[in-house]
Amino acid sequence: MTELVVRRLLIDLQTPFGRNWCGGDAFSTAFFNALSMSFPFGEQFFIDAVRDAAATLPPALQEQYRTEVRGFVGQEATHRRIHSLFNSHLERQGLVDRWTERASRRMTLMEGADPRHALAVTAATEHFTAMFAEWLLAHPEVLEGAEPRLRTMWLWHSAEELEHKSVAFDIYKAAEGSDAWRTRWFRRVTLMFLGDLMRQTVDNLRHEGQLWKWATWKSAARILLGRDGLLRGNWRAWRSYFRADFHPAQQDSTLAQRWLQDNRAHYTPVGATAAAQ
């Protein structure tokens, strides 16, 4: 079991940033902006799902996972706060977050349902974020030319996503969630997550007047569909989730550990309880 450290990121997110903050690349800027829009609602959903499901475990298992859950909640609450600050600048730039409204409507369908369903959605989405995190840490050139504070923000977030990638999955298994529902929700999350991500990215590009430019879609093809691109490069990792013996710990976290080790000047450890408030 990995001991999860809650960290305060030492960057300035009060000062506004440029519209094409990601090295002047319209597609990558719109893409990362879309991802960030999903985080405040999504991170709170994950926190609630893990807490609610953990509360249903027998007392001995609740105690076993108490530290892991506390660390997960602390890290996700910190991500939610950081991306809320980032998103406030996007709002002032005139970008409209339509992803959160769609996700909120869907999640109301889970009210009153077995808490393991929300947890299965969380575990599935956490696998997506872990795949993206490892890919970004392996290809930091995607953030080449980005504002240094924002580059740090995305790489820090990626490192922590890899660090806590097993928590929701472990709680789901401890709650005796079935593999059938785990993989069923992963298929659904695949469609919903990628669909929402691309819709919001297109909305962002349209707002910025960049949607129909050749350079935009040349960049999209390189980042998403290149040989080592986000989608092609993660095909095997995506398929691995359907294996009966799958566990998130099978995914290598070396890059995350290395980044956290090499970038201690960018954060300071804090108490998990304080960060989660």
N, C-alpha and C positions, 0 to 999 in steps of 0.2 A: 504494500500500500504506500503510495507516494504522499509525503507530507506536503500539503499545499500551503504556500506562503502567500499572504495577501500583501500586495505592494501598492504604494502610492507612486504614481507616475509623475516625475519631476519635469513636466513640460508646461508651457504657457498655452492654455486654450482660451484665454480671454481675448487675446489680440486676433482680429479677423485675418483670414487668409485669402489668397487669390482664388478666382473662379476656376482656373486651370492649375490647381496646386500640384498636380501629379506630373511634374516635369513638362507641363504644357500639352500633355496628351489628353485629348478630349474624351476618348473612350475609357481609359483607365480611371480618369477623374470621375466620370459619371458612374462607372462601375463600383468604385470604392464608396462613393457617396450613397449609392443605392444600398450597399451592404450596411453601411452605418445606420441608415434609416430604420433597418429592421431590428437593430440591437436593443434599444430601450424596452420595447414591448417584449421582444423575444427573450432577453435575459431575465426579465421578471417572470415570464411564463416558466422558464426553466427552473428558476429558484422555487417557485410555488410547487411545481411538479415534483421536484426532488424532496422538498420538505413534506408535502402531503403524503407521498408514498412512503417515505421513511417513517412517518408517524404511525403507519399501519403495521410496521414490522414488530415481531415479538420483542420484549424489552432487551433481551440479550443481544439481538441483532442491532437494535437501535443504538445501544452502547458501543457495539463494535464499529459502527459506521459514523458515530457522532462527530469525530474529528474531521473525517473526510467530507461529510456534509457541510460542516461549518466552514471549512476552507473553500469548498465549491461556492457556497453562498457568498462568502466574502469577495472572492475573485469576480464572480458574475455581477455582484452589486457595484463593484468598482468599474467594470466594463460599461455597465448601464449608465453610470454617472458621467464617465469620460465621453461616451458617444452622445449623450444628451447635450453636453457642451459643444461638441463638434457639430451636431445637427442644428443647434441654434444659429450657427453661422450660415448653414445652408438655407434655413428659413429666411434669413435676412437677405440672402442672394436671390430669393424668389422661388426656390425649388420647393415643390409640394410633395410631401410624403403620402403616397396613396397605399403603400404596402401595409402600414400599420392598421389602417381601417379594414382592409381585406382580411388580414390575419385575425383581427379582433372578432370579426363576424364569424369566422370559422371556429374559433376557439369557444364561442358561446355554445356551440353544439356539444361540447364536452361537459357542460354543467350537469352535475348529478351522475356522471359516468364513473365507472371504476377508475380510481386514480392511476392505475397502471397504464391506461391508454395515454394519458398526458405524459407519463414517464417514458413510454415507448416513443412518442413523438420527440421528446427531449433527447433520448439516446440516439435516435436517428439523425436529428439535426446536429447533435454534438459530433457525430461521425463526419458529417459534411464539413463542419467548421474545422475539425481536426485535419481533414484532407486538404482543405484550403490553406490552413496554417502551415502545414509541412511544405506544401508547394511554394508558398510565398517565402518562407525562410530559405528554401533551396534556390529560389529565383529572385533574390532581392533587387535584381536589375529592373524588375517591373516598376520599382519605386525610384528608379534613377532620376535624379533631378527634382524629386519631390521636396517640398519644404521639410527641412531636417526634423522639426518637432513632430510633423505628421508622419513622416517615415518611421520615426521612433515609436509613435503610437501604434501603428499597424503591426510592426514587428513584435512589440511587447505583447499586444493582444494575441498575436499568433502563438507566441511562446507559451502564454498561460493557457490557451485553448488546448494545446498539446499536453500541458501539465495535468489538466483535470479531465482529460478525455474519457476516463474510465468510470467516473463517479455515477452518472445516471445509469449506465449499463449495469454496474455492480448492484445498485439499489434495485433495478428492475429484476435482476436474477434473484436477489435475496427475497424479493416480494413474490417470487414464483411466477413471474410473467412468462408467457408462452413464446416459443420461437416463432410460431405461426403468426401471432399478432406483431411480434417484433419486426419480422420481415415484411409483413403486410403494410405496417405503418411506414417502413422505410421506402417502399415503392411510392406510397402516397406523398410522403415528404419530398421525395425526389422531384415529382411533378410540380408540387406546390412551390417548393423552394426555388427551383430553377425558373419556373414560370414567373413567379413574383419578382425574382432578381432581374430577369431580362425586361419585364414590363417596366419596372422602375428605372432601370438603366436607360431604356428608350425614352421614357418620359423626361428624364434629366437631360438627355442629349437634345431632344426636341426643344426644350425650354431654352437651351443654350445656343440653338441654331446650328448644331453640329451633326444632326442626325443623318443628313444625306451627303455628307462629305466623304470622298474616297479615303482620305487619311483616317477617318474614324473607323471605318469597317476593315481597313487594312490592319489597324491596330487590334481590333476585335478578333480578327482571324488569327493573328499571331499569338495573342494572349490566351485565347480559348481553345483554338484548334491546331496550333502548332504541335510539332512532334512531342515537345515537352510542355505543351500548353495545359491550362487548368483542367479542361475536360478530358482530352486524350491522355494526359499524363496521370490522371487519377482513375482510369478505367478499372484497373486491377484492384485498387483499394476500394472502389465502389462495390465491385462484385464480391469482395471478401466478406462483406456484411451478411451475405446470405448463407455463409457456411455455418453448419451446426456447431463447429468448434471455435467460432469467431470470438475474439475478445479484443477490445481496443488496445490493450497493452502489447499486442502483436505489432502495432505500428511503432516505428522507430521515433524516439523523442530526442535523439542526440542533438539535432540542430537547435531545438528549444533550449535544452540545457546549456549548450554552448553560448547561445545569444544571451541568456540570463547571466551567465558567468562573465561574459565579456562586456556587458553593458550595465554593470552595477551602479555606475554614476548617474544613470537615468531614472532610478527608482529607489525608494526606501521601504523596507518591510514595515508593516503596521499590524495591529491586532485584527484578527478575522471578525470579531464581534463588532468592533468599532466601524470597520469598513462596511459591514452589512446593514448598518442602521441608516 
